[in-house]
Amino acid sequence: MSTCSYIQPIQPQLVSSLMGMIADAYDLQQLELCAARTIQSAYRMWRQYGAYRVVKRAVVCLQRVYRGHMQRKRAIQRREQAEEAHERAVYEYYATRIQACFRGYYVRSHMDNFYARKLYIEETVKASLQVQEMATQLFHEQVERDTETRRLQQEKSYKEATEKLRHLVSTVSVSGIYRRPMVPCLTMSVYGTCVEDDIRRNGEAALHLEHIRKMRGTLTTGRRERQKTGVASATTKESGFPTNKQVQGGVGAKGQGNVSTLPVLRVARNWRARKMTTALPTSVCVCGFWPCPDAFRKR
């Protein structure tokens, strides 16, 4: 059998079916072409998007690494600058302190003589404190003196007032039946003492001084009369005036406040008002009466 096959003639039905299929395929060519283009476009887009994502991730990674590197480098630079500024500030501060201390020492030692001024200020403060203490002490002493002066003035005015009121206690005492009951809280007192006792005591003292003045006046008058008549004194004393030491008799005793015993030289008057020139040893002075000798009183 030969190698060449025998081609049988094509039947018309087969040709017609083939031509129909070709016509159908030609009708679907545009649709299939659009579908193929869409598939190819989607595939290419997917491939390009994958490549883009790879490149984008690489770029972002590179940028991140670069930015991190730059930020770390910048942070290191800033840290170095801050440390350098801190060291410079510390050096400047301590340099300023050292310079100030040295300048102060130099000025105090060589220019202003600070130590002498310090000693002067200490001495001045010490003297000021002493003056202040002295002034305070003088002030307290002045206050005490003023207080004592006021107290003495009050006592003096009180004494003068009680001396002027001695007539209140010079009357005759009334029987106790006519007096009101004694109540301790009603007792009048000043400076811790009874007012009535003060009036009586101060009045008797004032009356005693008044008697002394009257007696001295009487003796002065008698002495002048003796000098006029030329009668010599019977005593060897220089003066016939009684002194405080010559005054006899206590003040304040009951019944003796108005009586004073004084030495009399030669002149006195008796109860008959006759002038006597004899030397009399003593004389009794009673309020409102002339001096009367003891010898004539016995007669």
C-alpha positions as CSV (number, residue, x, y, z in Angstrom):
1,M,0.0,0.0,0.0
2,S,1.4,3.3,-0.9
3,T,2.1,6.1,1.5
4,C,-0.2,8.4,-0.2
5,S,-3.6,8.1,1.2
6,Y,-6.5,8.4,-0.9
7,I,-8.6,11.4,-0.3
8,Q,-12.1,10.8,-0.7
9,P,-14.3,13.6,-1.9
10,I,-15.9,15.8,0.7
11,Q,-19.5,15.5,1.0
12,P,-21.7,18.6,0.6
13,Q,-23.4,18.2,3.9
14,L,-20.1,18.3,5.8
15,V,-19.0,21.4,3.9
16,S,-22.2,23.2,4.7
17,S,-21.8,22.4,8.4
18,L,-18.3,23.6,8.3
19,M,-19.2,26.8,6.6
20,G,-21.9,27.3,9.2
21,M,-19.4,26.8,12.0
22,I,-17.0,29.2,10.4
23,A,-19.8,31.8,10.1
24,D,-20.8,31.3,13.7
25,A,-17.2,31.7,14.8
26,Y,-16.8,34.8,12.8
27,D,-19.9,36.2,14.5
28,L,-18.4,35.4,17.9
29,Q,-15.0,36.8,17.0
30,Q,-15.6,40.3,18.3
31,L,-17.1,39.1,21.5
32,E,-14.2,36.7,22.1
33,L,-11.8,39.4,21.2
34,C,-13.3,41.8,23.7
35,A,-13.2,39.0,26.4
36,A,-9.6,38.2,25.6
37,R,-8.7,41.9,25.8
38,T,-10.4,42.1,29.1
39,I,-8.7,39.0,30.4
40,Q,-5.3,40.2,29.2
41,S,-5.9,43.7,30.7
42,A,-6.9,42.2,34.1
43,Y,-4.0,39.9,34.0
44,R,-1.5,42.6,33.1
45,M,-3.1,44.9,35.7
46,W,-2.7,42.2,38.3
47,R,0.9,41.7,37.3
48,Q,1.7,45.4,37.3
49,Y,-0.1,45.9,40.6
50,G,1.9,43.1,42.1
51,A,5.1,44.6,40.8
52,Y,4.0,48.1,41.9
53,R,3.3,46.8,45.4
54,V,6.7,45.2,45.5
55,V,8.4,48.4,44.4
56,K,6.2,50.5,46.8
57,R,7.1,48.3,49.7
58,A,10.8,48.5,48.8
59,V,10.5,52.3,48.4
60,V,8.7,52.7,51.8
61,C,11.3,50.5,53.4
62,L,14.1,52.5,51.9
63,Q,12.4,55.7,53.0
64,R,11.8,54.4,56.5
65,V,15.3,53.3,56.9
66,Y,16.6,56.6,55.5
67,R,14.4,58.7,57.7
68,G,15.3,56.6,60.7
69,H,19.0,57.1,59.9
70,M,18.6,60.8,59.5
71,Q,16.5,61.2,62.6
72,R,19.0,59.2,64.7
73,K,21.8,61.3,63.2
74,R,19.9,64.5,64.0
75,A,19.1,63.3,67.5
76,I,22.8,62.5,68.1
77,Q,23.8,66.0,66.8
78,R,21.2,67.6,69.1
79,R,22.4,65.6,72.1
80,E,25.9,66.5,71.4
81,Q,24.9,70.2,71.0
82,A,23.0,70.1,74.3
83,E,25.9,68.4,76.1
84,E,28.3,71.0,74.7
85,A,26.0,73.9,75.7
86,H,25.6,72.4,79.2
87,E,29.3,72.0,79.6
88,R,29.8,75.6,78.3
89,A,27.2,76.9,80.8
90,V,28.8,75.0,83.6
91,Y,32.3,76.3,82.7
92,E,31.0,79.8,82.4
93,Y,29.1,79.7,85.7
94,Y,32.1,78.4,87.7
95,A,34.4,80.7,85.8
96,T,32.1,83.6,86.8
97,R,32.0,82.4,90.4
98,I,35.8,82.1,90.6
99,Q,36.3,85.5,89.0
100,A,33.7,87.1,91.4
101,C,35.4,85.4,94.4
102,F,38.8,86.6,93.3
103,R,37.6,90.1,92.5
104,G,35.8,90.3,95.9
105,Y,38.9,89.0,97.7
106,Y,41.1,91.5,95.8
107,V,38.8,94.4,96.5
108,R,38.4,93.5,100.2
109,S,42.1,93.0,100.7
110,H,43.7,95.8,98.7
111,M,41.1,98.4,97.7
112,D,38.3,98.8,100.3
113,N,40.0,97.3,103.4
114,F,36.9,95.3,104.2
115,Y,38.3,93.7,107.3
116,A,38.9,97.1,108.9
117,R,35.3,98.1,108.0
118,K,34.0,94.9,109.4
119,L,35.8,95.6,112.7
120,Y,34.5,99.1,112.7
121,I,30.9,97.9,112.1
122,E,31.2,95.4,114.9
123,E,32.5,98.0,117.3
124,T,29.7,100.4,116.2
125,V,27.1,97.8,116.7
126,K,28.5,96.9,120.2
127,A,28.5,100.6,121.2
128,S,25.0,101.0,119.8
129,L,23.8,98.1,121.9
130,Q,25.4,99.5,125.0
131,V,23.8,102.9,124.4
132,Q,20.5,101.2,123.8
133,E,20.7,99.3,127.0
134,M,21.7,102.4,128.9
135,A,18.8,104.3,127.4
136,T,16.5,101.5,128.3
137,Q,17.8,101.5,131.9
138,L,17.5,105.3,132.2
139,F,14.0,105.1,130.8
140,H,13.0,102.5,133.4
141,E,14.7,104.6,136.1
142,Q,12.8,107.7,134.9
143,V,9.5,105.8,134.9
144,E,10.2,104.6,138.5
145,R,11.1,108.2,139.5
146,D,8.0,109.5,137.9
147,T,5.9,106.8,139.6
148,E,7.5,107.5,143.0
149,T,7.0,111.3,142.5
150,R,3.4,110.8,141.6
151,R,3.0,108.5,144.7
152,L,4.6,111.1,146.9
153,Q,2.5,113.9,145.5
154,Q,-0.6,111.8,146.1
155,E,0.4,111.0,149.6
156,K,1.3,114.7,150.2
157,S,-2.1,115.8,148.8
158,Y,-3.8,113.2,150.9
159,K,-1.9,114.2,154.0
160,E,-2.8,117.9,153.4
161,A,-6.4,117.0,152.9
162,T,-6.5,115.0,156.1
163,E,-4.8,117.8,158.0
164,K,-7.5,120.2,156.9
165,L,-10.2,117.7,158.0
166,R,-8.9,117.4,161.6
167,H,-12.0,119.2,162.9
168,L,-14.1,116.1,161.9
169,V,-12.4,114.0,164.7
170,S,-12.0,116.8,167.3
171,T,-15.6,116.5,168.6
172,V,-16.7,114.5,171.6
173,S,-17.4,110.9,170.9
174,V,-21.0,109.7,171.0
175,S,-22.1,106.7,172.9
176,G,-21.9,103.4,171.1
177,I,-25.7,102.9,171.4
178,Y,-26.3,105.7,168.9
179,R,-23.8,104.4,166.3
180,R,-24.7,102.1,163.5
181,P,-23.4,98.6,163.5
182,M,-19.8,98.2,162.5
183,V,-19.4,96.5,159.1
184,P,-15.8,95.8,158.0
185,C,-16.7,96.4,154.3
186,L,-18.0,99.9,155.2
187,T,-14.8,101.1,156.8
188,M,-13.3,103.8,154.7
189,S,-9.6,103.2,153.9
190,V,-7.0,104.8,151.6
191,Y,-3.6,103.2,150.9
192,G,-4.5,100.3,153.3
193,T,-5.1,102.6,156.3
194,C,-8.2,103.9,158.0
195,V,-9.2,107.4,156.9
196,E,-10.2,108.5,160.4
197,D,-6.9,107.4,161.8
198,D,-5.0,109.2,159.1
199,I,-7.0,112.4,159.7
200,R,-6.4,112.2,163.4
201,R,-2.6,111.5,163.0
202,N,-1.9,114.0,160.3
203,G,-4.1,116.7,162.1
204,E,-2.2,116.2,165.3
205,A,1.2,116.4,163.5
206,A,0.1,119.7,161.7
207,L,-1.2,121.1,165.0
208,H,2.1,120.2,166.7
209,L,4.0,122.1,164.1
210,E,1.6,125.0,164.4
211,H,2.3,125.0,168.2
212,I,6.0,125.0,167.6
213,R,5.8,128.0,165.2
214,K,3.7,129.9,167.7
215,M,6.1,129.1,170.5
216,R,9.1,130.2,168.4
217,G,7.2,133.4,167.6
218,T,6.6,134.0,171.3
219,L,10.2,133.4,172.2
220,T,11.4,135.7,169.4
221,T,9.1,138.4,170.7
222,G,10.4,137.9,174.3
223,R,14.0,138.0,173.2
224,R,13.5,141.2,171.3
225,E,11.9,142.7,174.4
226,R,14.9,141.6,176.5
227,Q,17.3,143.1,174.1
228,K,15.3,146.4,174.2
229,T,15.3,146.4,178.0
230,G,18.9,145.3,178.2
231,V,18.3,142.2,180.4
232,A,21.0,139.6,179.8
233,S,20.2,136.0,179.2
234,A,20.5,133.6,182.0
235,T,21.7,130.8,179.8
236,T,25.1,130.3,178.2
237,K,23.6,129.2,174.8
238,E,24.0,131.4,171.8
239,S,20.3,131.3,170.9
240,G,17.1,130.9,172.9
241,F,15.1,129.3,170.0
242,P,14.1,125.7,170.6
243,T,15.3,123.2,168.1
244,N,13.7,119.9,166.9
245,K,15.8,117.9,169.3
246,Q,14.7,120.2,172.2
247,V,11.0,119.4,171.5
248,Q,9.7,116.9,173.9
249,G,6.5,115.0,173.8
250,G,5.1,112.4,171.4
251,V,2.7,113.2,168.6
252,G,-0.3,110.9,168.1
253,A,-0.8,109.8,171.7
254,K,-4.3,110.3,172.9
255,G,-4.6,113.5,175.1
256,Q,-1.0,114.6,174.2
257,G,-1.5,115.8,170.6
258,N,-2.3,119.4,171.7
259,V,0.5,119.7,174.3
260,S,4.2,120.4,173.7
261,T,6.9,120.8,176.3
262,L,9.6,123.3,175.3
263,P,12.5,125.0,177.1
264,V,11.9,128.6,177.9
265,L,14.6,131.1,178.9
266,R,13.3,134.0,180.9
267,V,10.2,135.6,179.5
268,A,6.8,134.0,179.9
269,R,3.3,134.9,180.9
270,N,1.3,133.3,183.6
271,W,-2.4,133.1,184.0
272,R,-2.6,136.6,185.3
273,A,-0.9,137.9,182.1
274,R,1.9,139.5,184.2
275,K,5.4,139.7,182.7
276,M,8.0,137.5,184.5
277,T,11.8,138.0,184.1
278,T,12.9,135.0,186.1
279,A,14.6,132.0,184.6
280,L,12.1,129.2,184.0
281,P,13.2,125.7,183.3
282,T,10.3,124.5,181.3
283,S,7.0,125.7,179.9
284,V,3.8,123.9,178.8
285,C,2.2,125.1,175.6
286,V,-1.5,124.3,175.2
287,C,-3.5,125.1,172.1
288,G,-5.1,128.6,172.5
289,F,-3.2,129.5,175.7
290,W,-0.1,131.4,176.6
291,P,3.0,129.6,177.9
292,C,2.5,129.0,181.6
293,P,5.4,128.0,183.9
294,D,5.0,124.8,186.0
295,A,5.9,126.6,189.2
296,F,3.1,129.2,188.9
297,R,0.7,126.5,187.8
298,K,1.2,124.7,191.1
299,R,0.4,127.9,193.0
